[in-house]
Amino acid sequence: MRFTNIIAALVLLVLAATVLLGTWQLPYWADFAPGSSFAAFWVGAIGVILALGLLVTSVMDDSAEPHSFPGRAGLLRIAALTAGLWLMVLLIPSLGFVTASVLFCLFLLLGIERRPVMASLFTTVIVVGLVYGVFIAWLGIALPTGPLGI
């Protein structure tokens, strides 16, 4: 597992660095709104941080755990997550981004992860609230709205 994680960390590091270098000349901020490199910069920067974290922990890991693939239950969870993501994408035009995000978060936390109801509701409110606050309220990005107007 250690070797696999080191390879994954190096690939992620190269991809994230490529994003950062490829968008370096684009404007970060344009007048009153984010520029064309705003999202690319943050995706690349977070990718570099995560890749370095994985690389350091993998190099320091001295366990000899072999690489293993998920069993039947794991594959079903992966398929359910993938189906949920696609369903969210399909529901965004008719329900709006916020409503589809709430439904997806609840599906993920309650259906796939089997978390407690109150913790799932709290987490969903925080996550969707942060997304709404950053992208809609702060940055003024017009995300799709549904019949509820959100």
C-alpha positions as CSV (number, residue, x, y, z in Angstrom):
1,M,0.0,0.0,0.0
2,R,2.9,2.3,0.7
3,F,4.3,2.1,-2.8
4,T,0.8,2.7,-4.3
5,N,0.3,5.8,-2.1
6,I,3.7,7.2,-3.0
7,I,2.9,6.8,-6.8
8,A,-0.5,8.4,-6.3
9,A,1.0,11.3,-4.4
10,L,3.6,11.9,-7.1
11,V,1.0,11.8,-9.8
12,L,-1.2,14.2,-7.9
13,L,1.7,16.5,-7.2
14,V,2.6,16.6,-10.9
15,L,-1.0,17.3,-12.0
16,A,-1.5,20.0,-9.4
17,A,1.8,21.7,-10.3
18,T,0.8,21.5,-13.9
19,V,-2.5,23.3,-13.1
20,L,-0.6,26.0,-11.2
21,L,2.0,26.5,-13.9
22,G,-0.5,26.3,-16.7
23,T,-2.7,29.1,-15.3
24,W,0.1,31.3,-13.9
25,Q,-0.3,34.0,-16.5
26,L,-4.1,34.3,-16.2
27,P,-5.6,37.0,-14.1
28,Y,-6.5,36.0,-10.5
29,W,-9.0,38.8,-10.0
30,A,-10.8,40.8,-12.7
31,D,-12.4,44.1,-11.6
32,F,-15.0,43.0,-9.0
33,A,-15.1,39.3,-9.6
34,P,-12.7,36.3,-9.6
35,G,-10.6,36.0,-12.7
36,S,-10.0,33.0,-14.8
37,S,-7.2,31.6,-12.6
38,F,-9.1,31.9,-9.3
39,A,-10.5,28.4,-9.2
40,A,-7.5,26.8,-10.9
41,F,-5.1,28.4,-8.4
42,W,-7.0,27.1,-5.4
43,V,-7.5,23.6,-6.9
44,G,-3.8,23.4,-7.8
45,A,-2.7,24.8,-4.4
46,I,-4.9,22.4,-2.4
47,G,-3.8,19.6,-4.7
48,V,-0.1,20.3,-3.9
49,I,-0.8,20.5,-0.2
50,L,-2.7,17.2,-0.2
51,A,-0.1,15.5,-2.4
52,L,2.7,16.6,-0.1
53,G,0.7,15.4,2.9
54,L,0.1,12.0,1.3
55,L,3.7,11.7,0.2
56,V,5.1,12.5,3.6
57,T,2.8,10.1,5.5
58,S,3.5,7.4,2.9
59,V,7.2,7.7,3.1
60,M,7.1,7.7,6.9
61,D,4.8,4.7,7.0
62,D,6.6,1.5,7.9
63,S,3.8,-0.9,7.7
64,A,3.8,-3.7,5.1
65,E,0.1,-3.7,4.4
66,P,-0.5,-5.1,0.9
67,H,-2.7,-3.2,-1.6
68,S,-6.3,-4.5,-1.6
69,F,-9.3,-3.8,-3.7
70,P,-12.7,-3.2,-2.2
71,G,-15.1,-6.2,-1.8
72,R,-18.7,-6.5,-2.9
73,A,-20.0,-4.0,-0.3
74,G,-17.3,-1.5,-1.1
75,L,-18.0,-1.7,-4.8
76,L,-21.7,-1.2,-4.1
77,R,-20.9,1.9,-2.1
78,I,-18.8,3.2,-4.9
79,A,-21.6,2.6,-7.5
80,A,-24.1,4.3,-5.2
81,L,-21.9,7.3,-4.8
82,T,-21.3,7.6,-8.5
83,A,-25.0,7.2,-9.2
84,G,-25.8,9.9,-6.6
85,L,-23.3,12.3,-8.2
86,W,-24.8,11.8,-11.6
87,L,-28.3,12.2,-10.2
88,M,-27.3,15.5,-8.6
89,V,-25.9,16.7,-11.9
90,L,-29.2,15.8,-13.6
91,L,-31.3,17.4,-10.9
92,I,-29.5,20.7,-10.7
93,P,-31.3,22.3,-13.7
94,S,-34.8,21.5,-12.4
95,L,-34.3,21.8,-8.6
96,G,-31.4,24.3,-8.4
97,F,-27.9,23.9,-7.2
98,V,-28.6,24.4,-3.5
99,T,-31.5,22.0,-3.3
100,A,-29.7,19.3,-5.3
101,S,-26.6,19.8,-3.0
102,V,-28.8,19.4,0.1
103,L,-30.3,16.2,-1.3
104,F,-26.9,14.8,-2.3
105,C,-25.3,15.6,1.1
106,L,-28.1,13.9,2.9
107,F,-27.9,10.9,0.5
108,L,-24.2,10.6,1.1
109,L,-24.3,11.0,4.9
110,L,-27.5,9.1,5.6
111,G,-27.6,6.5,2.8
112,I,-24.0,5.7,2.1
113,E,-22.1,6.6,5.3
114,R,-25.0,5.7,7.6
115,R,-24.3,8.6,10.0
116,P,-26.8,9.8,12.7
117,V,-29.7,12.0,11.4
118,M,-28.9,15.1,13.6
119,A,-25.2,15.1,12.7
120,S,-26.1,14.6,9.0
121,L,-28.5,17.5,9.1
122,F,-26.0,19.7,10.9
123,T,-23.2,18.8,8.5
124,T,-25.5,19.4,5.5
125,V,-26.5,22.8,6.7
126,I,-22.9,23.8,7.3
127,V,-21.5,22.5,4.0
128,V,-24.3,23.9,1.8
129,G,-24.3,27.2,3.8
130,L,-20.5,27.6,3.2
131,V,-20.9,26.8,-0.5
132,Y,-23.8,29.3,-0.7
133,G,-21.9,31.9,1.3
134,V,-18.7,31.7,-0.8
135,F,-20.1,31.2,-4.3
136,I,-23.4,33.0,-4.3
137,A,-23.3,35.6,-1.6
138,W,-19.6,36.6,-1.6
139,L,-18.5,35.9,-5.2
140,G,-21.8,36.6,-6.8
141,I,-21.8,33.6,-9.1
142,A,-25.2,32.8,-10.5
143,L,-25.7,29.2,-9.8
144,P,-28.9,27.5,-11.2
145,T,-32.0,28.2,-9.1
146,G,-34.9,25.9,-8.8
147,P,-38.6,26.4,-8.2
148,L,-37.9,27.6,-4.6
149,G,-35.7,30.5,-6.0
150,I,-32.5,29.2,-4.3
